[in-house]
Amino acid sequence: MIVIQGAGIAGLTLAALLEKAGQEYCVVERAEVLNTIGTGLLLQPNAQAVLSELGLLREMLQLSTRVESMSLGACQKPSLIRWDNDFALGVHRGDLHSLLLSLIPKSKIFLSTSIVEWKEHPLGVEVKLSDHQKLVATHLIGADGLRSSIRHTCYPSQEYRYSGQWCWRTVINAKPFDDKAIELFKGSYRLGAIPIGCQQTYVYWVSSHLEQDPVEQFVPDKTRLCLFGEKGEQLASHLTSDLLWLCHPLCDRAVRWGKGGVILIGDAAHPVTPNLGQGAALGMEDAWCLYRLLIQEQASAETLKRLRHGRVKSVRRLSWWAGKFAHLENPVAVKLRDITMRCVPEQMIAKTQLRFAEGFSQGMYRI
């Protein structure tokens, strides 16, 4: 029996892979109902490779938007990055969550339940649940997100690293830029929009200077979006008063993988800032690698670390500095950044992104 705590993207990906392989497992989730909430994601080839293994890629293509290009950089004159067909899929997080959930029998998901205690056992890990059940698991998988209780038990002193930036996210019922995405910089602000399925667009606004207490945040309004020129005005015209904005600080934590048969994956192991669009994809990569180790009876926190640590640490570092790069405010630094971005050939940027995202999928079967 493999016990997975957390029914997010990483946990459900692992559960779906184990279900396909006929392995014994259960998913423990503290929520009473599995609502498919969230905003948008950009699924690149590494995440698509895992969906393909699950037989879900064709359905995802039907639910998503093929993002053909992105305007990236200073709002006055951004660079245009063109992608090959299907390189980047704009999807609603809820659609991805629902697809993964469709592969998992309801009887294997324990809702309104959490792990209250675990300890090493001669046969693996003895797990005590909040409903007083006791399970003996060969492995306990912490896929319970940024504030993972399993991670806290393993590493009680680990702190968050705050980037100094806050992000607001929402979804609008329009596609003002058709199948094109934008991410525009303007001093301490950043504005992004990614087309997703069902004629919708995922919109995000990032600020590195808060105008009031974070507990009582403003929401991005039409005036703030119009700071970004014509594209900002196009987005602003679709804002409505009933939009739900999700707000949170951008932070990460040191990469940790657990101990022995207690293994961390996804945001529980390595929450990263979202500046490269790789958070969900990294969790899906973790799930694939751990699944392969489990069916080969080689799974432990140490073996997963050997496979994954270098790549994950690199993404965490690059994503952190991408956020700092986007929010430069010193006039000289801003000018140098904008000149550099305009001088780099657009094809070179696209090819670099492709090599980075395909790095995982090309090595999937070497495990």
N, C-alpha and C positions, 0 to 999 in steps of 0.2 A: 504494500500500500504506500502510495506517495501522497502526502498531504500538501496542498497548495493553499496558502493564505493570500487572498486577494483575487477578485474577479475583474481586474482591469485588463488592459490589452496584453501585457506580458503573461499574466496568470492564465488567461483564457487561451492564448496561443499555445502555451505549454500543455494545457488540458486537452485542447483539440488534437494536438500531435500525439499525445498519449492515448487518447480515445481511438485514433486511427490505427495505432499500433497494438491495440488490445491490452494495454497495460492497466493495472488496477490503481485508481487514484480517487481523490475527492477534492473539491474546492470549498474552502471555508471563507465566507464573506459576511462581514458585520452588518451590511445594509439589509433592510427588510425586503426591499424590492430592487431588482436590477434595472434601474432606469438608464436608458441610453442617452445620457446627457453629454454635454460638451459642445465644442465649436468645430473647428476645422483642423485638418492635417494635410501635409504634403507627403504622399507616399512615393518614395524613390525606389530604384531597382532592388536595393537590398531588402526592403519590406515586401516588395512585390514577389521576390523569389520565395519567401516563406509562404505567402498566400497561394502561390502556384503549387507548392508542395501539399497544401491542404485542399487543393481543388477549388479554391475560392476566387481565383484571380479573374475568371470570366465574369462572375457576378459583380465583383468590385468594379470592373471596367464599365459595367452597365450603370452602376450607382454613382460613378465619379465623373469628373471633368478632366480631360487630357489638357494639362496646362502647357501651352505651346511656347510661351516666352515669359520673361520677367523684366520689368524696368527696375533697375537696382542702382541706388546711389543718391546723390544730391538732387533735391526736388526740381532745381532749375534745369539740369541736364543729366538725367540718369543714363547709365549704360543699358543697352538692351541685350539680354542673354536669351538666345534661341535654343530650345531643346529639341532633340529628336522625339518622334512620336512615342508616347507612353513613358517617357523618362520620368515625368512628374505627374502624379494623379492627385487632384484636389478632391478630398473626401470629407464628409462629415464624420466626426469621431463616433457618433452614435451609429452610423451605418456599419463601420468597421466592427464595432463592439457587437452589434446584432448578428453580423455574419459569423463571427467566431462563436457566439453563444448558440447559434443554430446547430452546431456540430456536437454540442455537449448535452447529454441527457439531464433533465431536471433533477433526477434522483441523485446525481453526483455533485450537486451544488447545495451546500448547507447554508441557508440564509439566516440572518439575525444571529449569527454565531461568530465567535472569535476564539483564538487560542489564548488561554489565560496562563498556561504553564507548559513547559516542555523540559525534558531532561534526557540525557544519554541513557540508552537501554542496550542490553547485550545484543538485541536484534536490530537496533537502529536508534530511533528516537521515540520516546513515549510522550504523547501529546494529550493534554487535557483541554477540553473545549468548555466554553461558557455555559453550555447546556448540560454539563456534567458528564458527557461522553468521554471515554478514554480510548485512544487509538494508539497502536504501535505501528509506526511508519518506518519504512526503510530510509526515507528522506523527508525532511520538512523544508518546503520551499517558501521563502518569504518574497511574495510578489505584491506586497501591500503598500507600495507607493512611497512617496516622499517622507511621510511620517511613520514609516514602518515600525511596528512594535517589535517584530522579530529582530530587526537591525538594532533597535535600542537595547534589547536584551544582550545581544552579542557585543555591542560597542556603545555603552551608555554615555560616553563623554563626547561623541562626535557632534561637532557644531555645523551649522549651515554657513555658507559663504554668500553674503548678500552682495549683489552686483551694484547696488545703488539705483536700480531701475525697477519701475512697476509697469505691469502690462494690463491692458483692458482688452477683452475679446468679445466679439458678438458675431451673429450671422444675419445678413440682410437678404430679403427675398427679391434679389435682382442681380444681374450680371452687367454692371456698368462698363466693364472692359472686355466683354465677351469671354474668350478663353485665355486671356492674358492676365498675369499677376503683376503686382507692384510692391516694392519696398523702398520707401523714400526717406531720406535723412534731412533733418533741419535742426541743427544745433542739438538741444537736449531732447528733441522729439523724434519719433520714428512712426511712420504710418505704413501699414501693409494691407494688402487685399489679395486673396486667393480664391478663384472660382471653384466651387464645389458642385456636387450633384444637385438635381432638382431646381435648377435655375436660381441658385443661391451663391452668395459670396461670403467667405470668412474674412472678417475685418479685425485687425489688431492695431492698437495704439500703445506706444511705449514712451514713458517719460522718465528722465533721469533727474528731474527737479520737481518735487511735489509742491503743490500750491496750498495744501492744507493737510490736516492730520489724515494718515492713511486709513484710519478706522472709518472716517466719514468722507470717502472719496467722491469727487466729482466724476461725472462720466464724460467722455469725449463728446463735444457738441459740434454743431455745424461751423461755428466760428473757428474752432481749433483745427478742424479738418481743412478748412479753406486756406489755412496758412501754407498748405502744400500746393498751391497753384491750381491749375486746371483739373488735374486728376483728383486732388482733394475736394474740389468743388463738385465734381461728378459723384464722388462717394457721398458727400454731405447731402446731396439732393435726395438720397434714398434713406436717410436717417428718419426714424419715427420715434415718437415719445414712449412707445411700449416696448422698445428693444431691451432685452436683458443683457447687461454687460457683466461678464465675469472679471474679477479684478484680483491680482495677486502679485507679490514681489517676485522678481527674477533672482533665483539663487540656485546654488548647487551644493554638493557635499563631496567629500573625499570618496574615492572608489573603494568599496569593501565588498567581499564576496561571501562572508559567513565563515563557519567553522565546521569542518568534517562533513557530516550528513545534513547539516543545517545550512542551506544555500540561499543566497540572495540573488534576485534578478530584477531587471528593469529599474524603475526609480528607487526601489528599496536598496539596490546595490550602487547606483550611480545616477542620481538625479542631475541632469545637465540643464543649462540655460537653453532656451529654444531657438537660438539664433541661426542654427544650421538646419532646423527642421528634422532632427534625427532622434528626438527623445523616444517616440513610440517605436521607431524602427530598431533602435538599439535593444529595446526590451524584447522585440520579436526575434532579433538575432540571438539574444541570450537564450530564449526559449528553445530555439532550434538546436543550438549547441548543447544545451543541457539535455534535451530530449535524446540526442544521439549518444551522449555519455551514459544516460540512464539505460537505454536499451542494450548498450555494450557492457553494462555493469561496471562502469569506470567512473561514475559520478561522485564528485566531492567538491567542496568549495575550492580546494587547492587545484584540482584538475581544470575546473571551469576558469579559474583565474589565469592559469597558464595559457589557455586558449584565447581569452578575451581581454586581458588587462591592458595590453599595449594599444589595441584599437580603441577601446573605450576611453582610456586616459587621453589619447590623442584628440578624440572628438570633444571631450570635456574641455580641454585646453583651447582648441580652435574656436569652439562655440563661445567661450568666455571672452576671448579677444575680439571676435566678430562683433559682439555687443558693444565693447568699448570703442571699436573702430567706427561703428555707426553713429556714436554719440559724441564724437569729438567736437569741442567748442572753441579751442584756441584757433584764431583766424589763420595762422600760418599752417598749423597741422591740418585744418580743414581744406585749405587750398592744395596742399601736397597730396592729401587723400584723393580729392576730386580729380586732380591731374593724373595721378597714378591710375585711377579706375578708367579714365578716358583713354589712356595710352595702352592699356592691356587689351589685346585683340579679344573681341567678344567670343570667338570660337575657342580661344585658349581657356577662358573662364568656364565655358560649357564642358569642354573636354576634361578639365580638372575635376569638376563636379561629378562627371560621369565615372571617372576612374575611382574617385573616392567612394561613391555610392555602390559601385559594382565590385569593389574590393572584397566584400563579404560573399556575395552570391557566387563569384568565381571560385571560391574555396570551400563551398558548402560540403562537398562530398569527400573532402580530405580528412575529415574527423574520424 
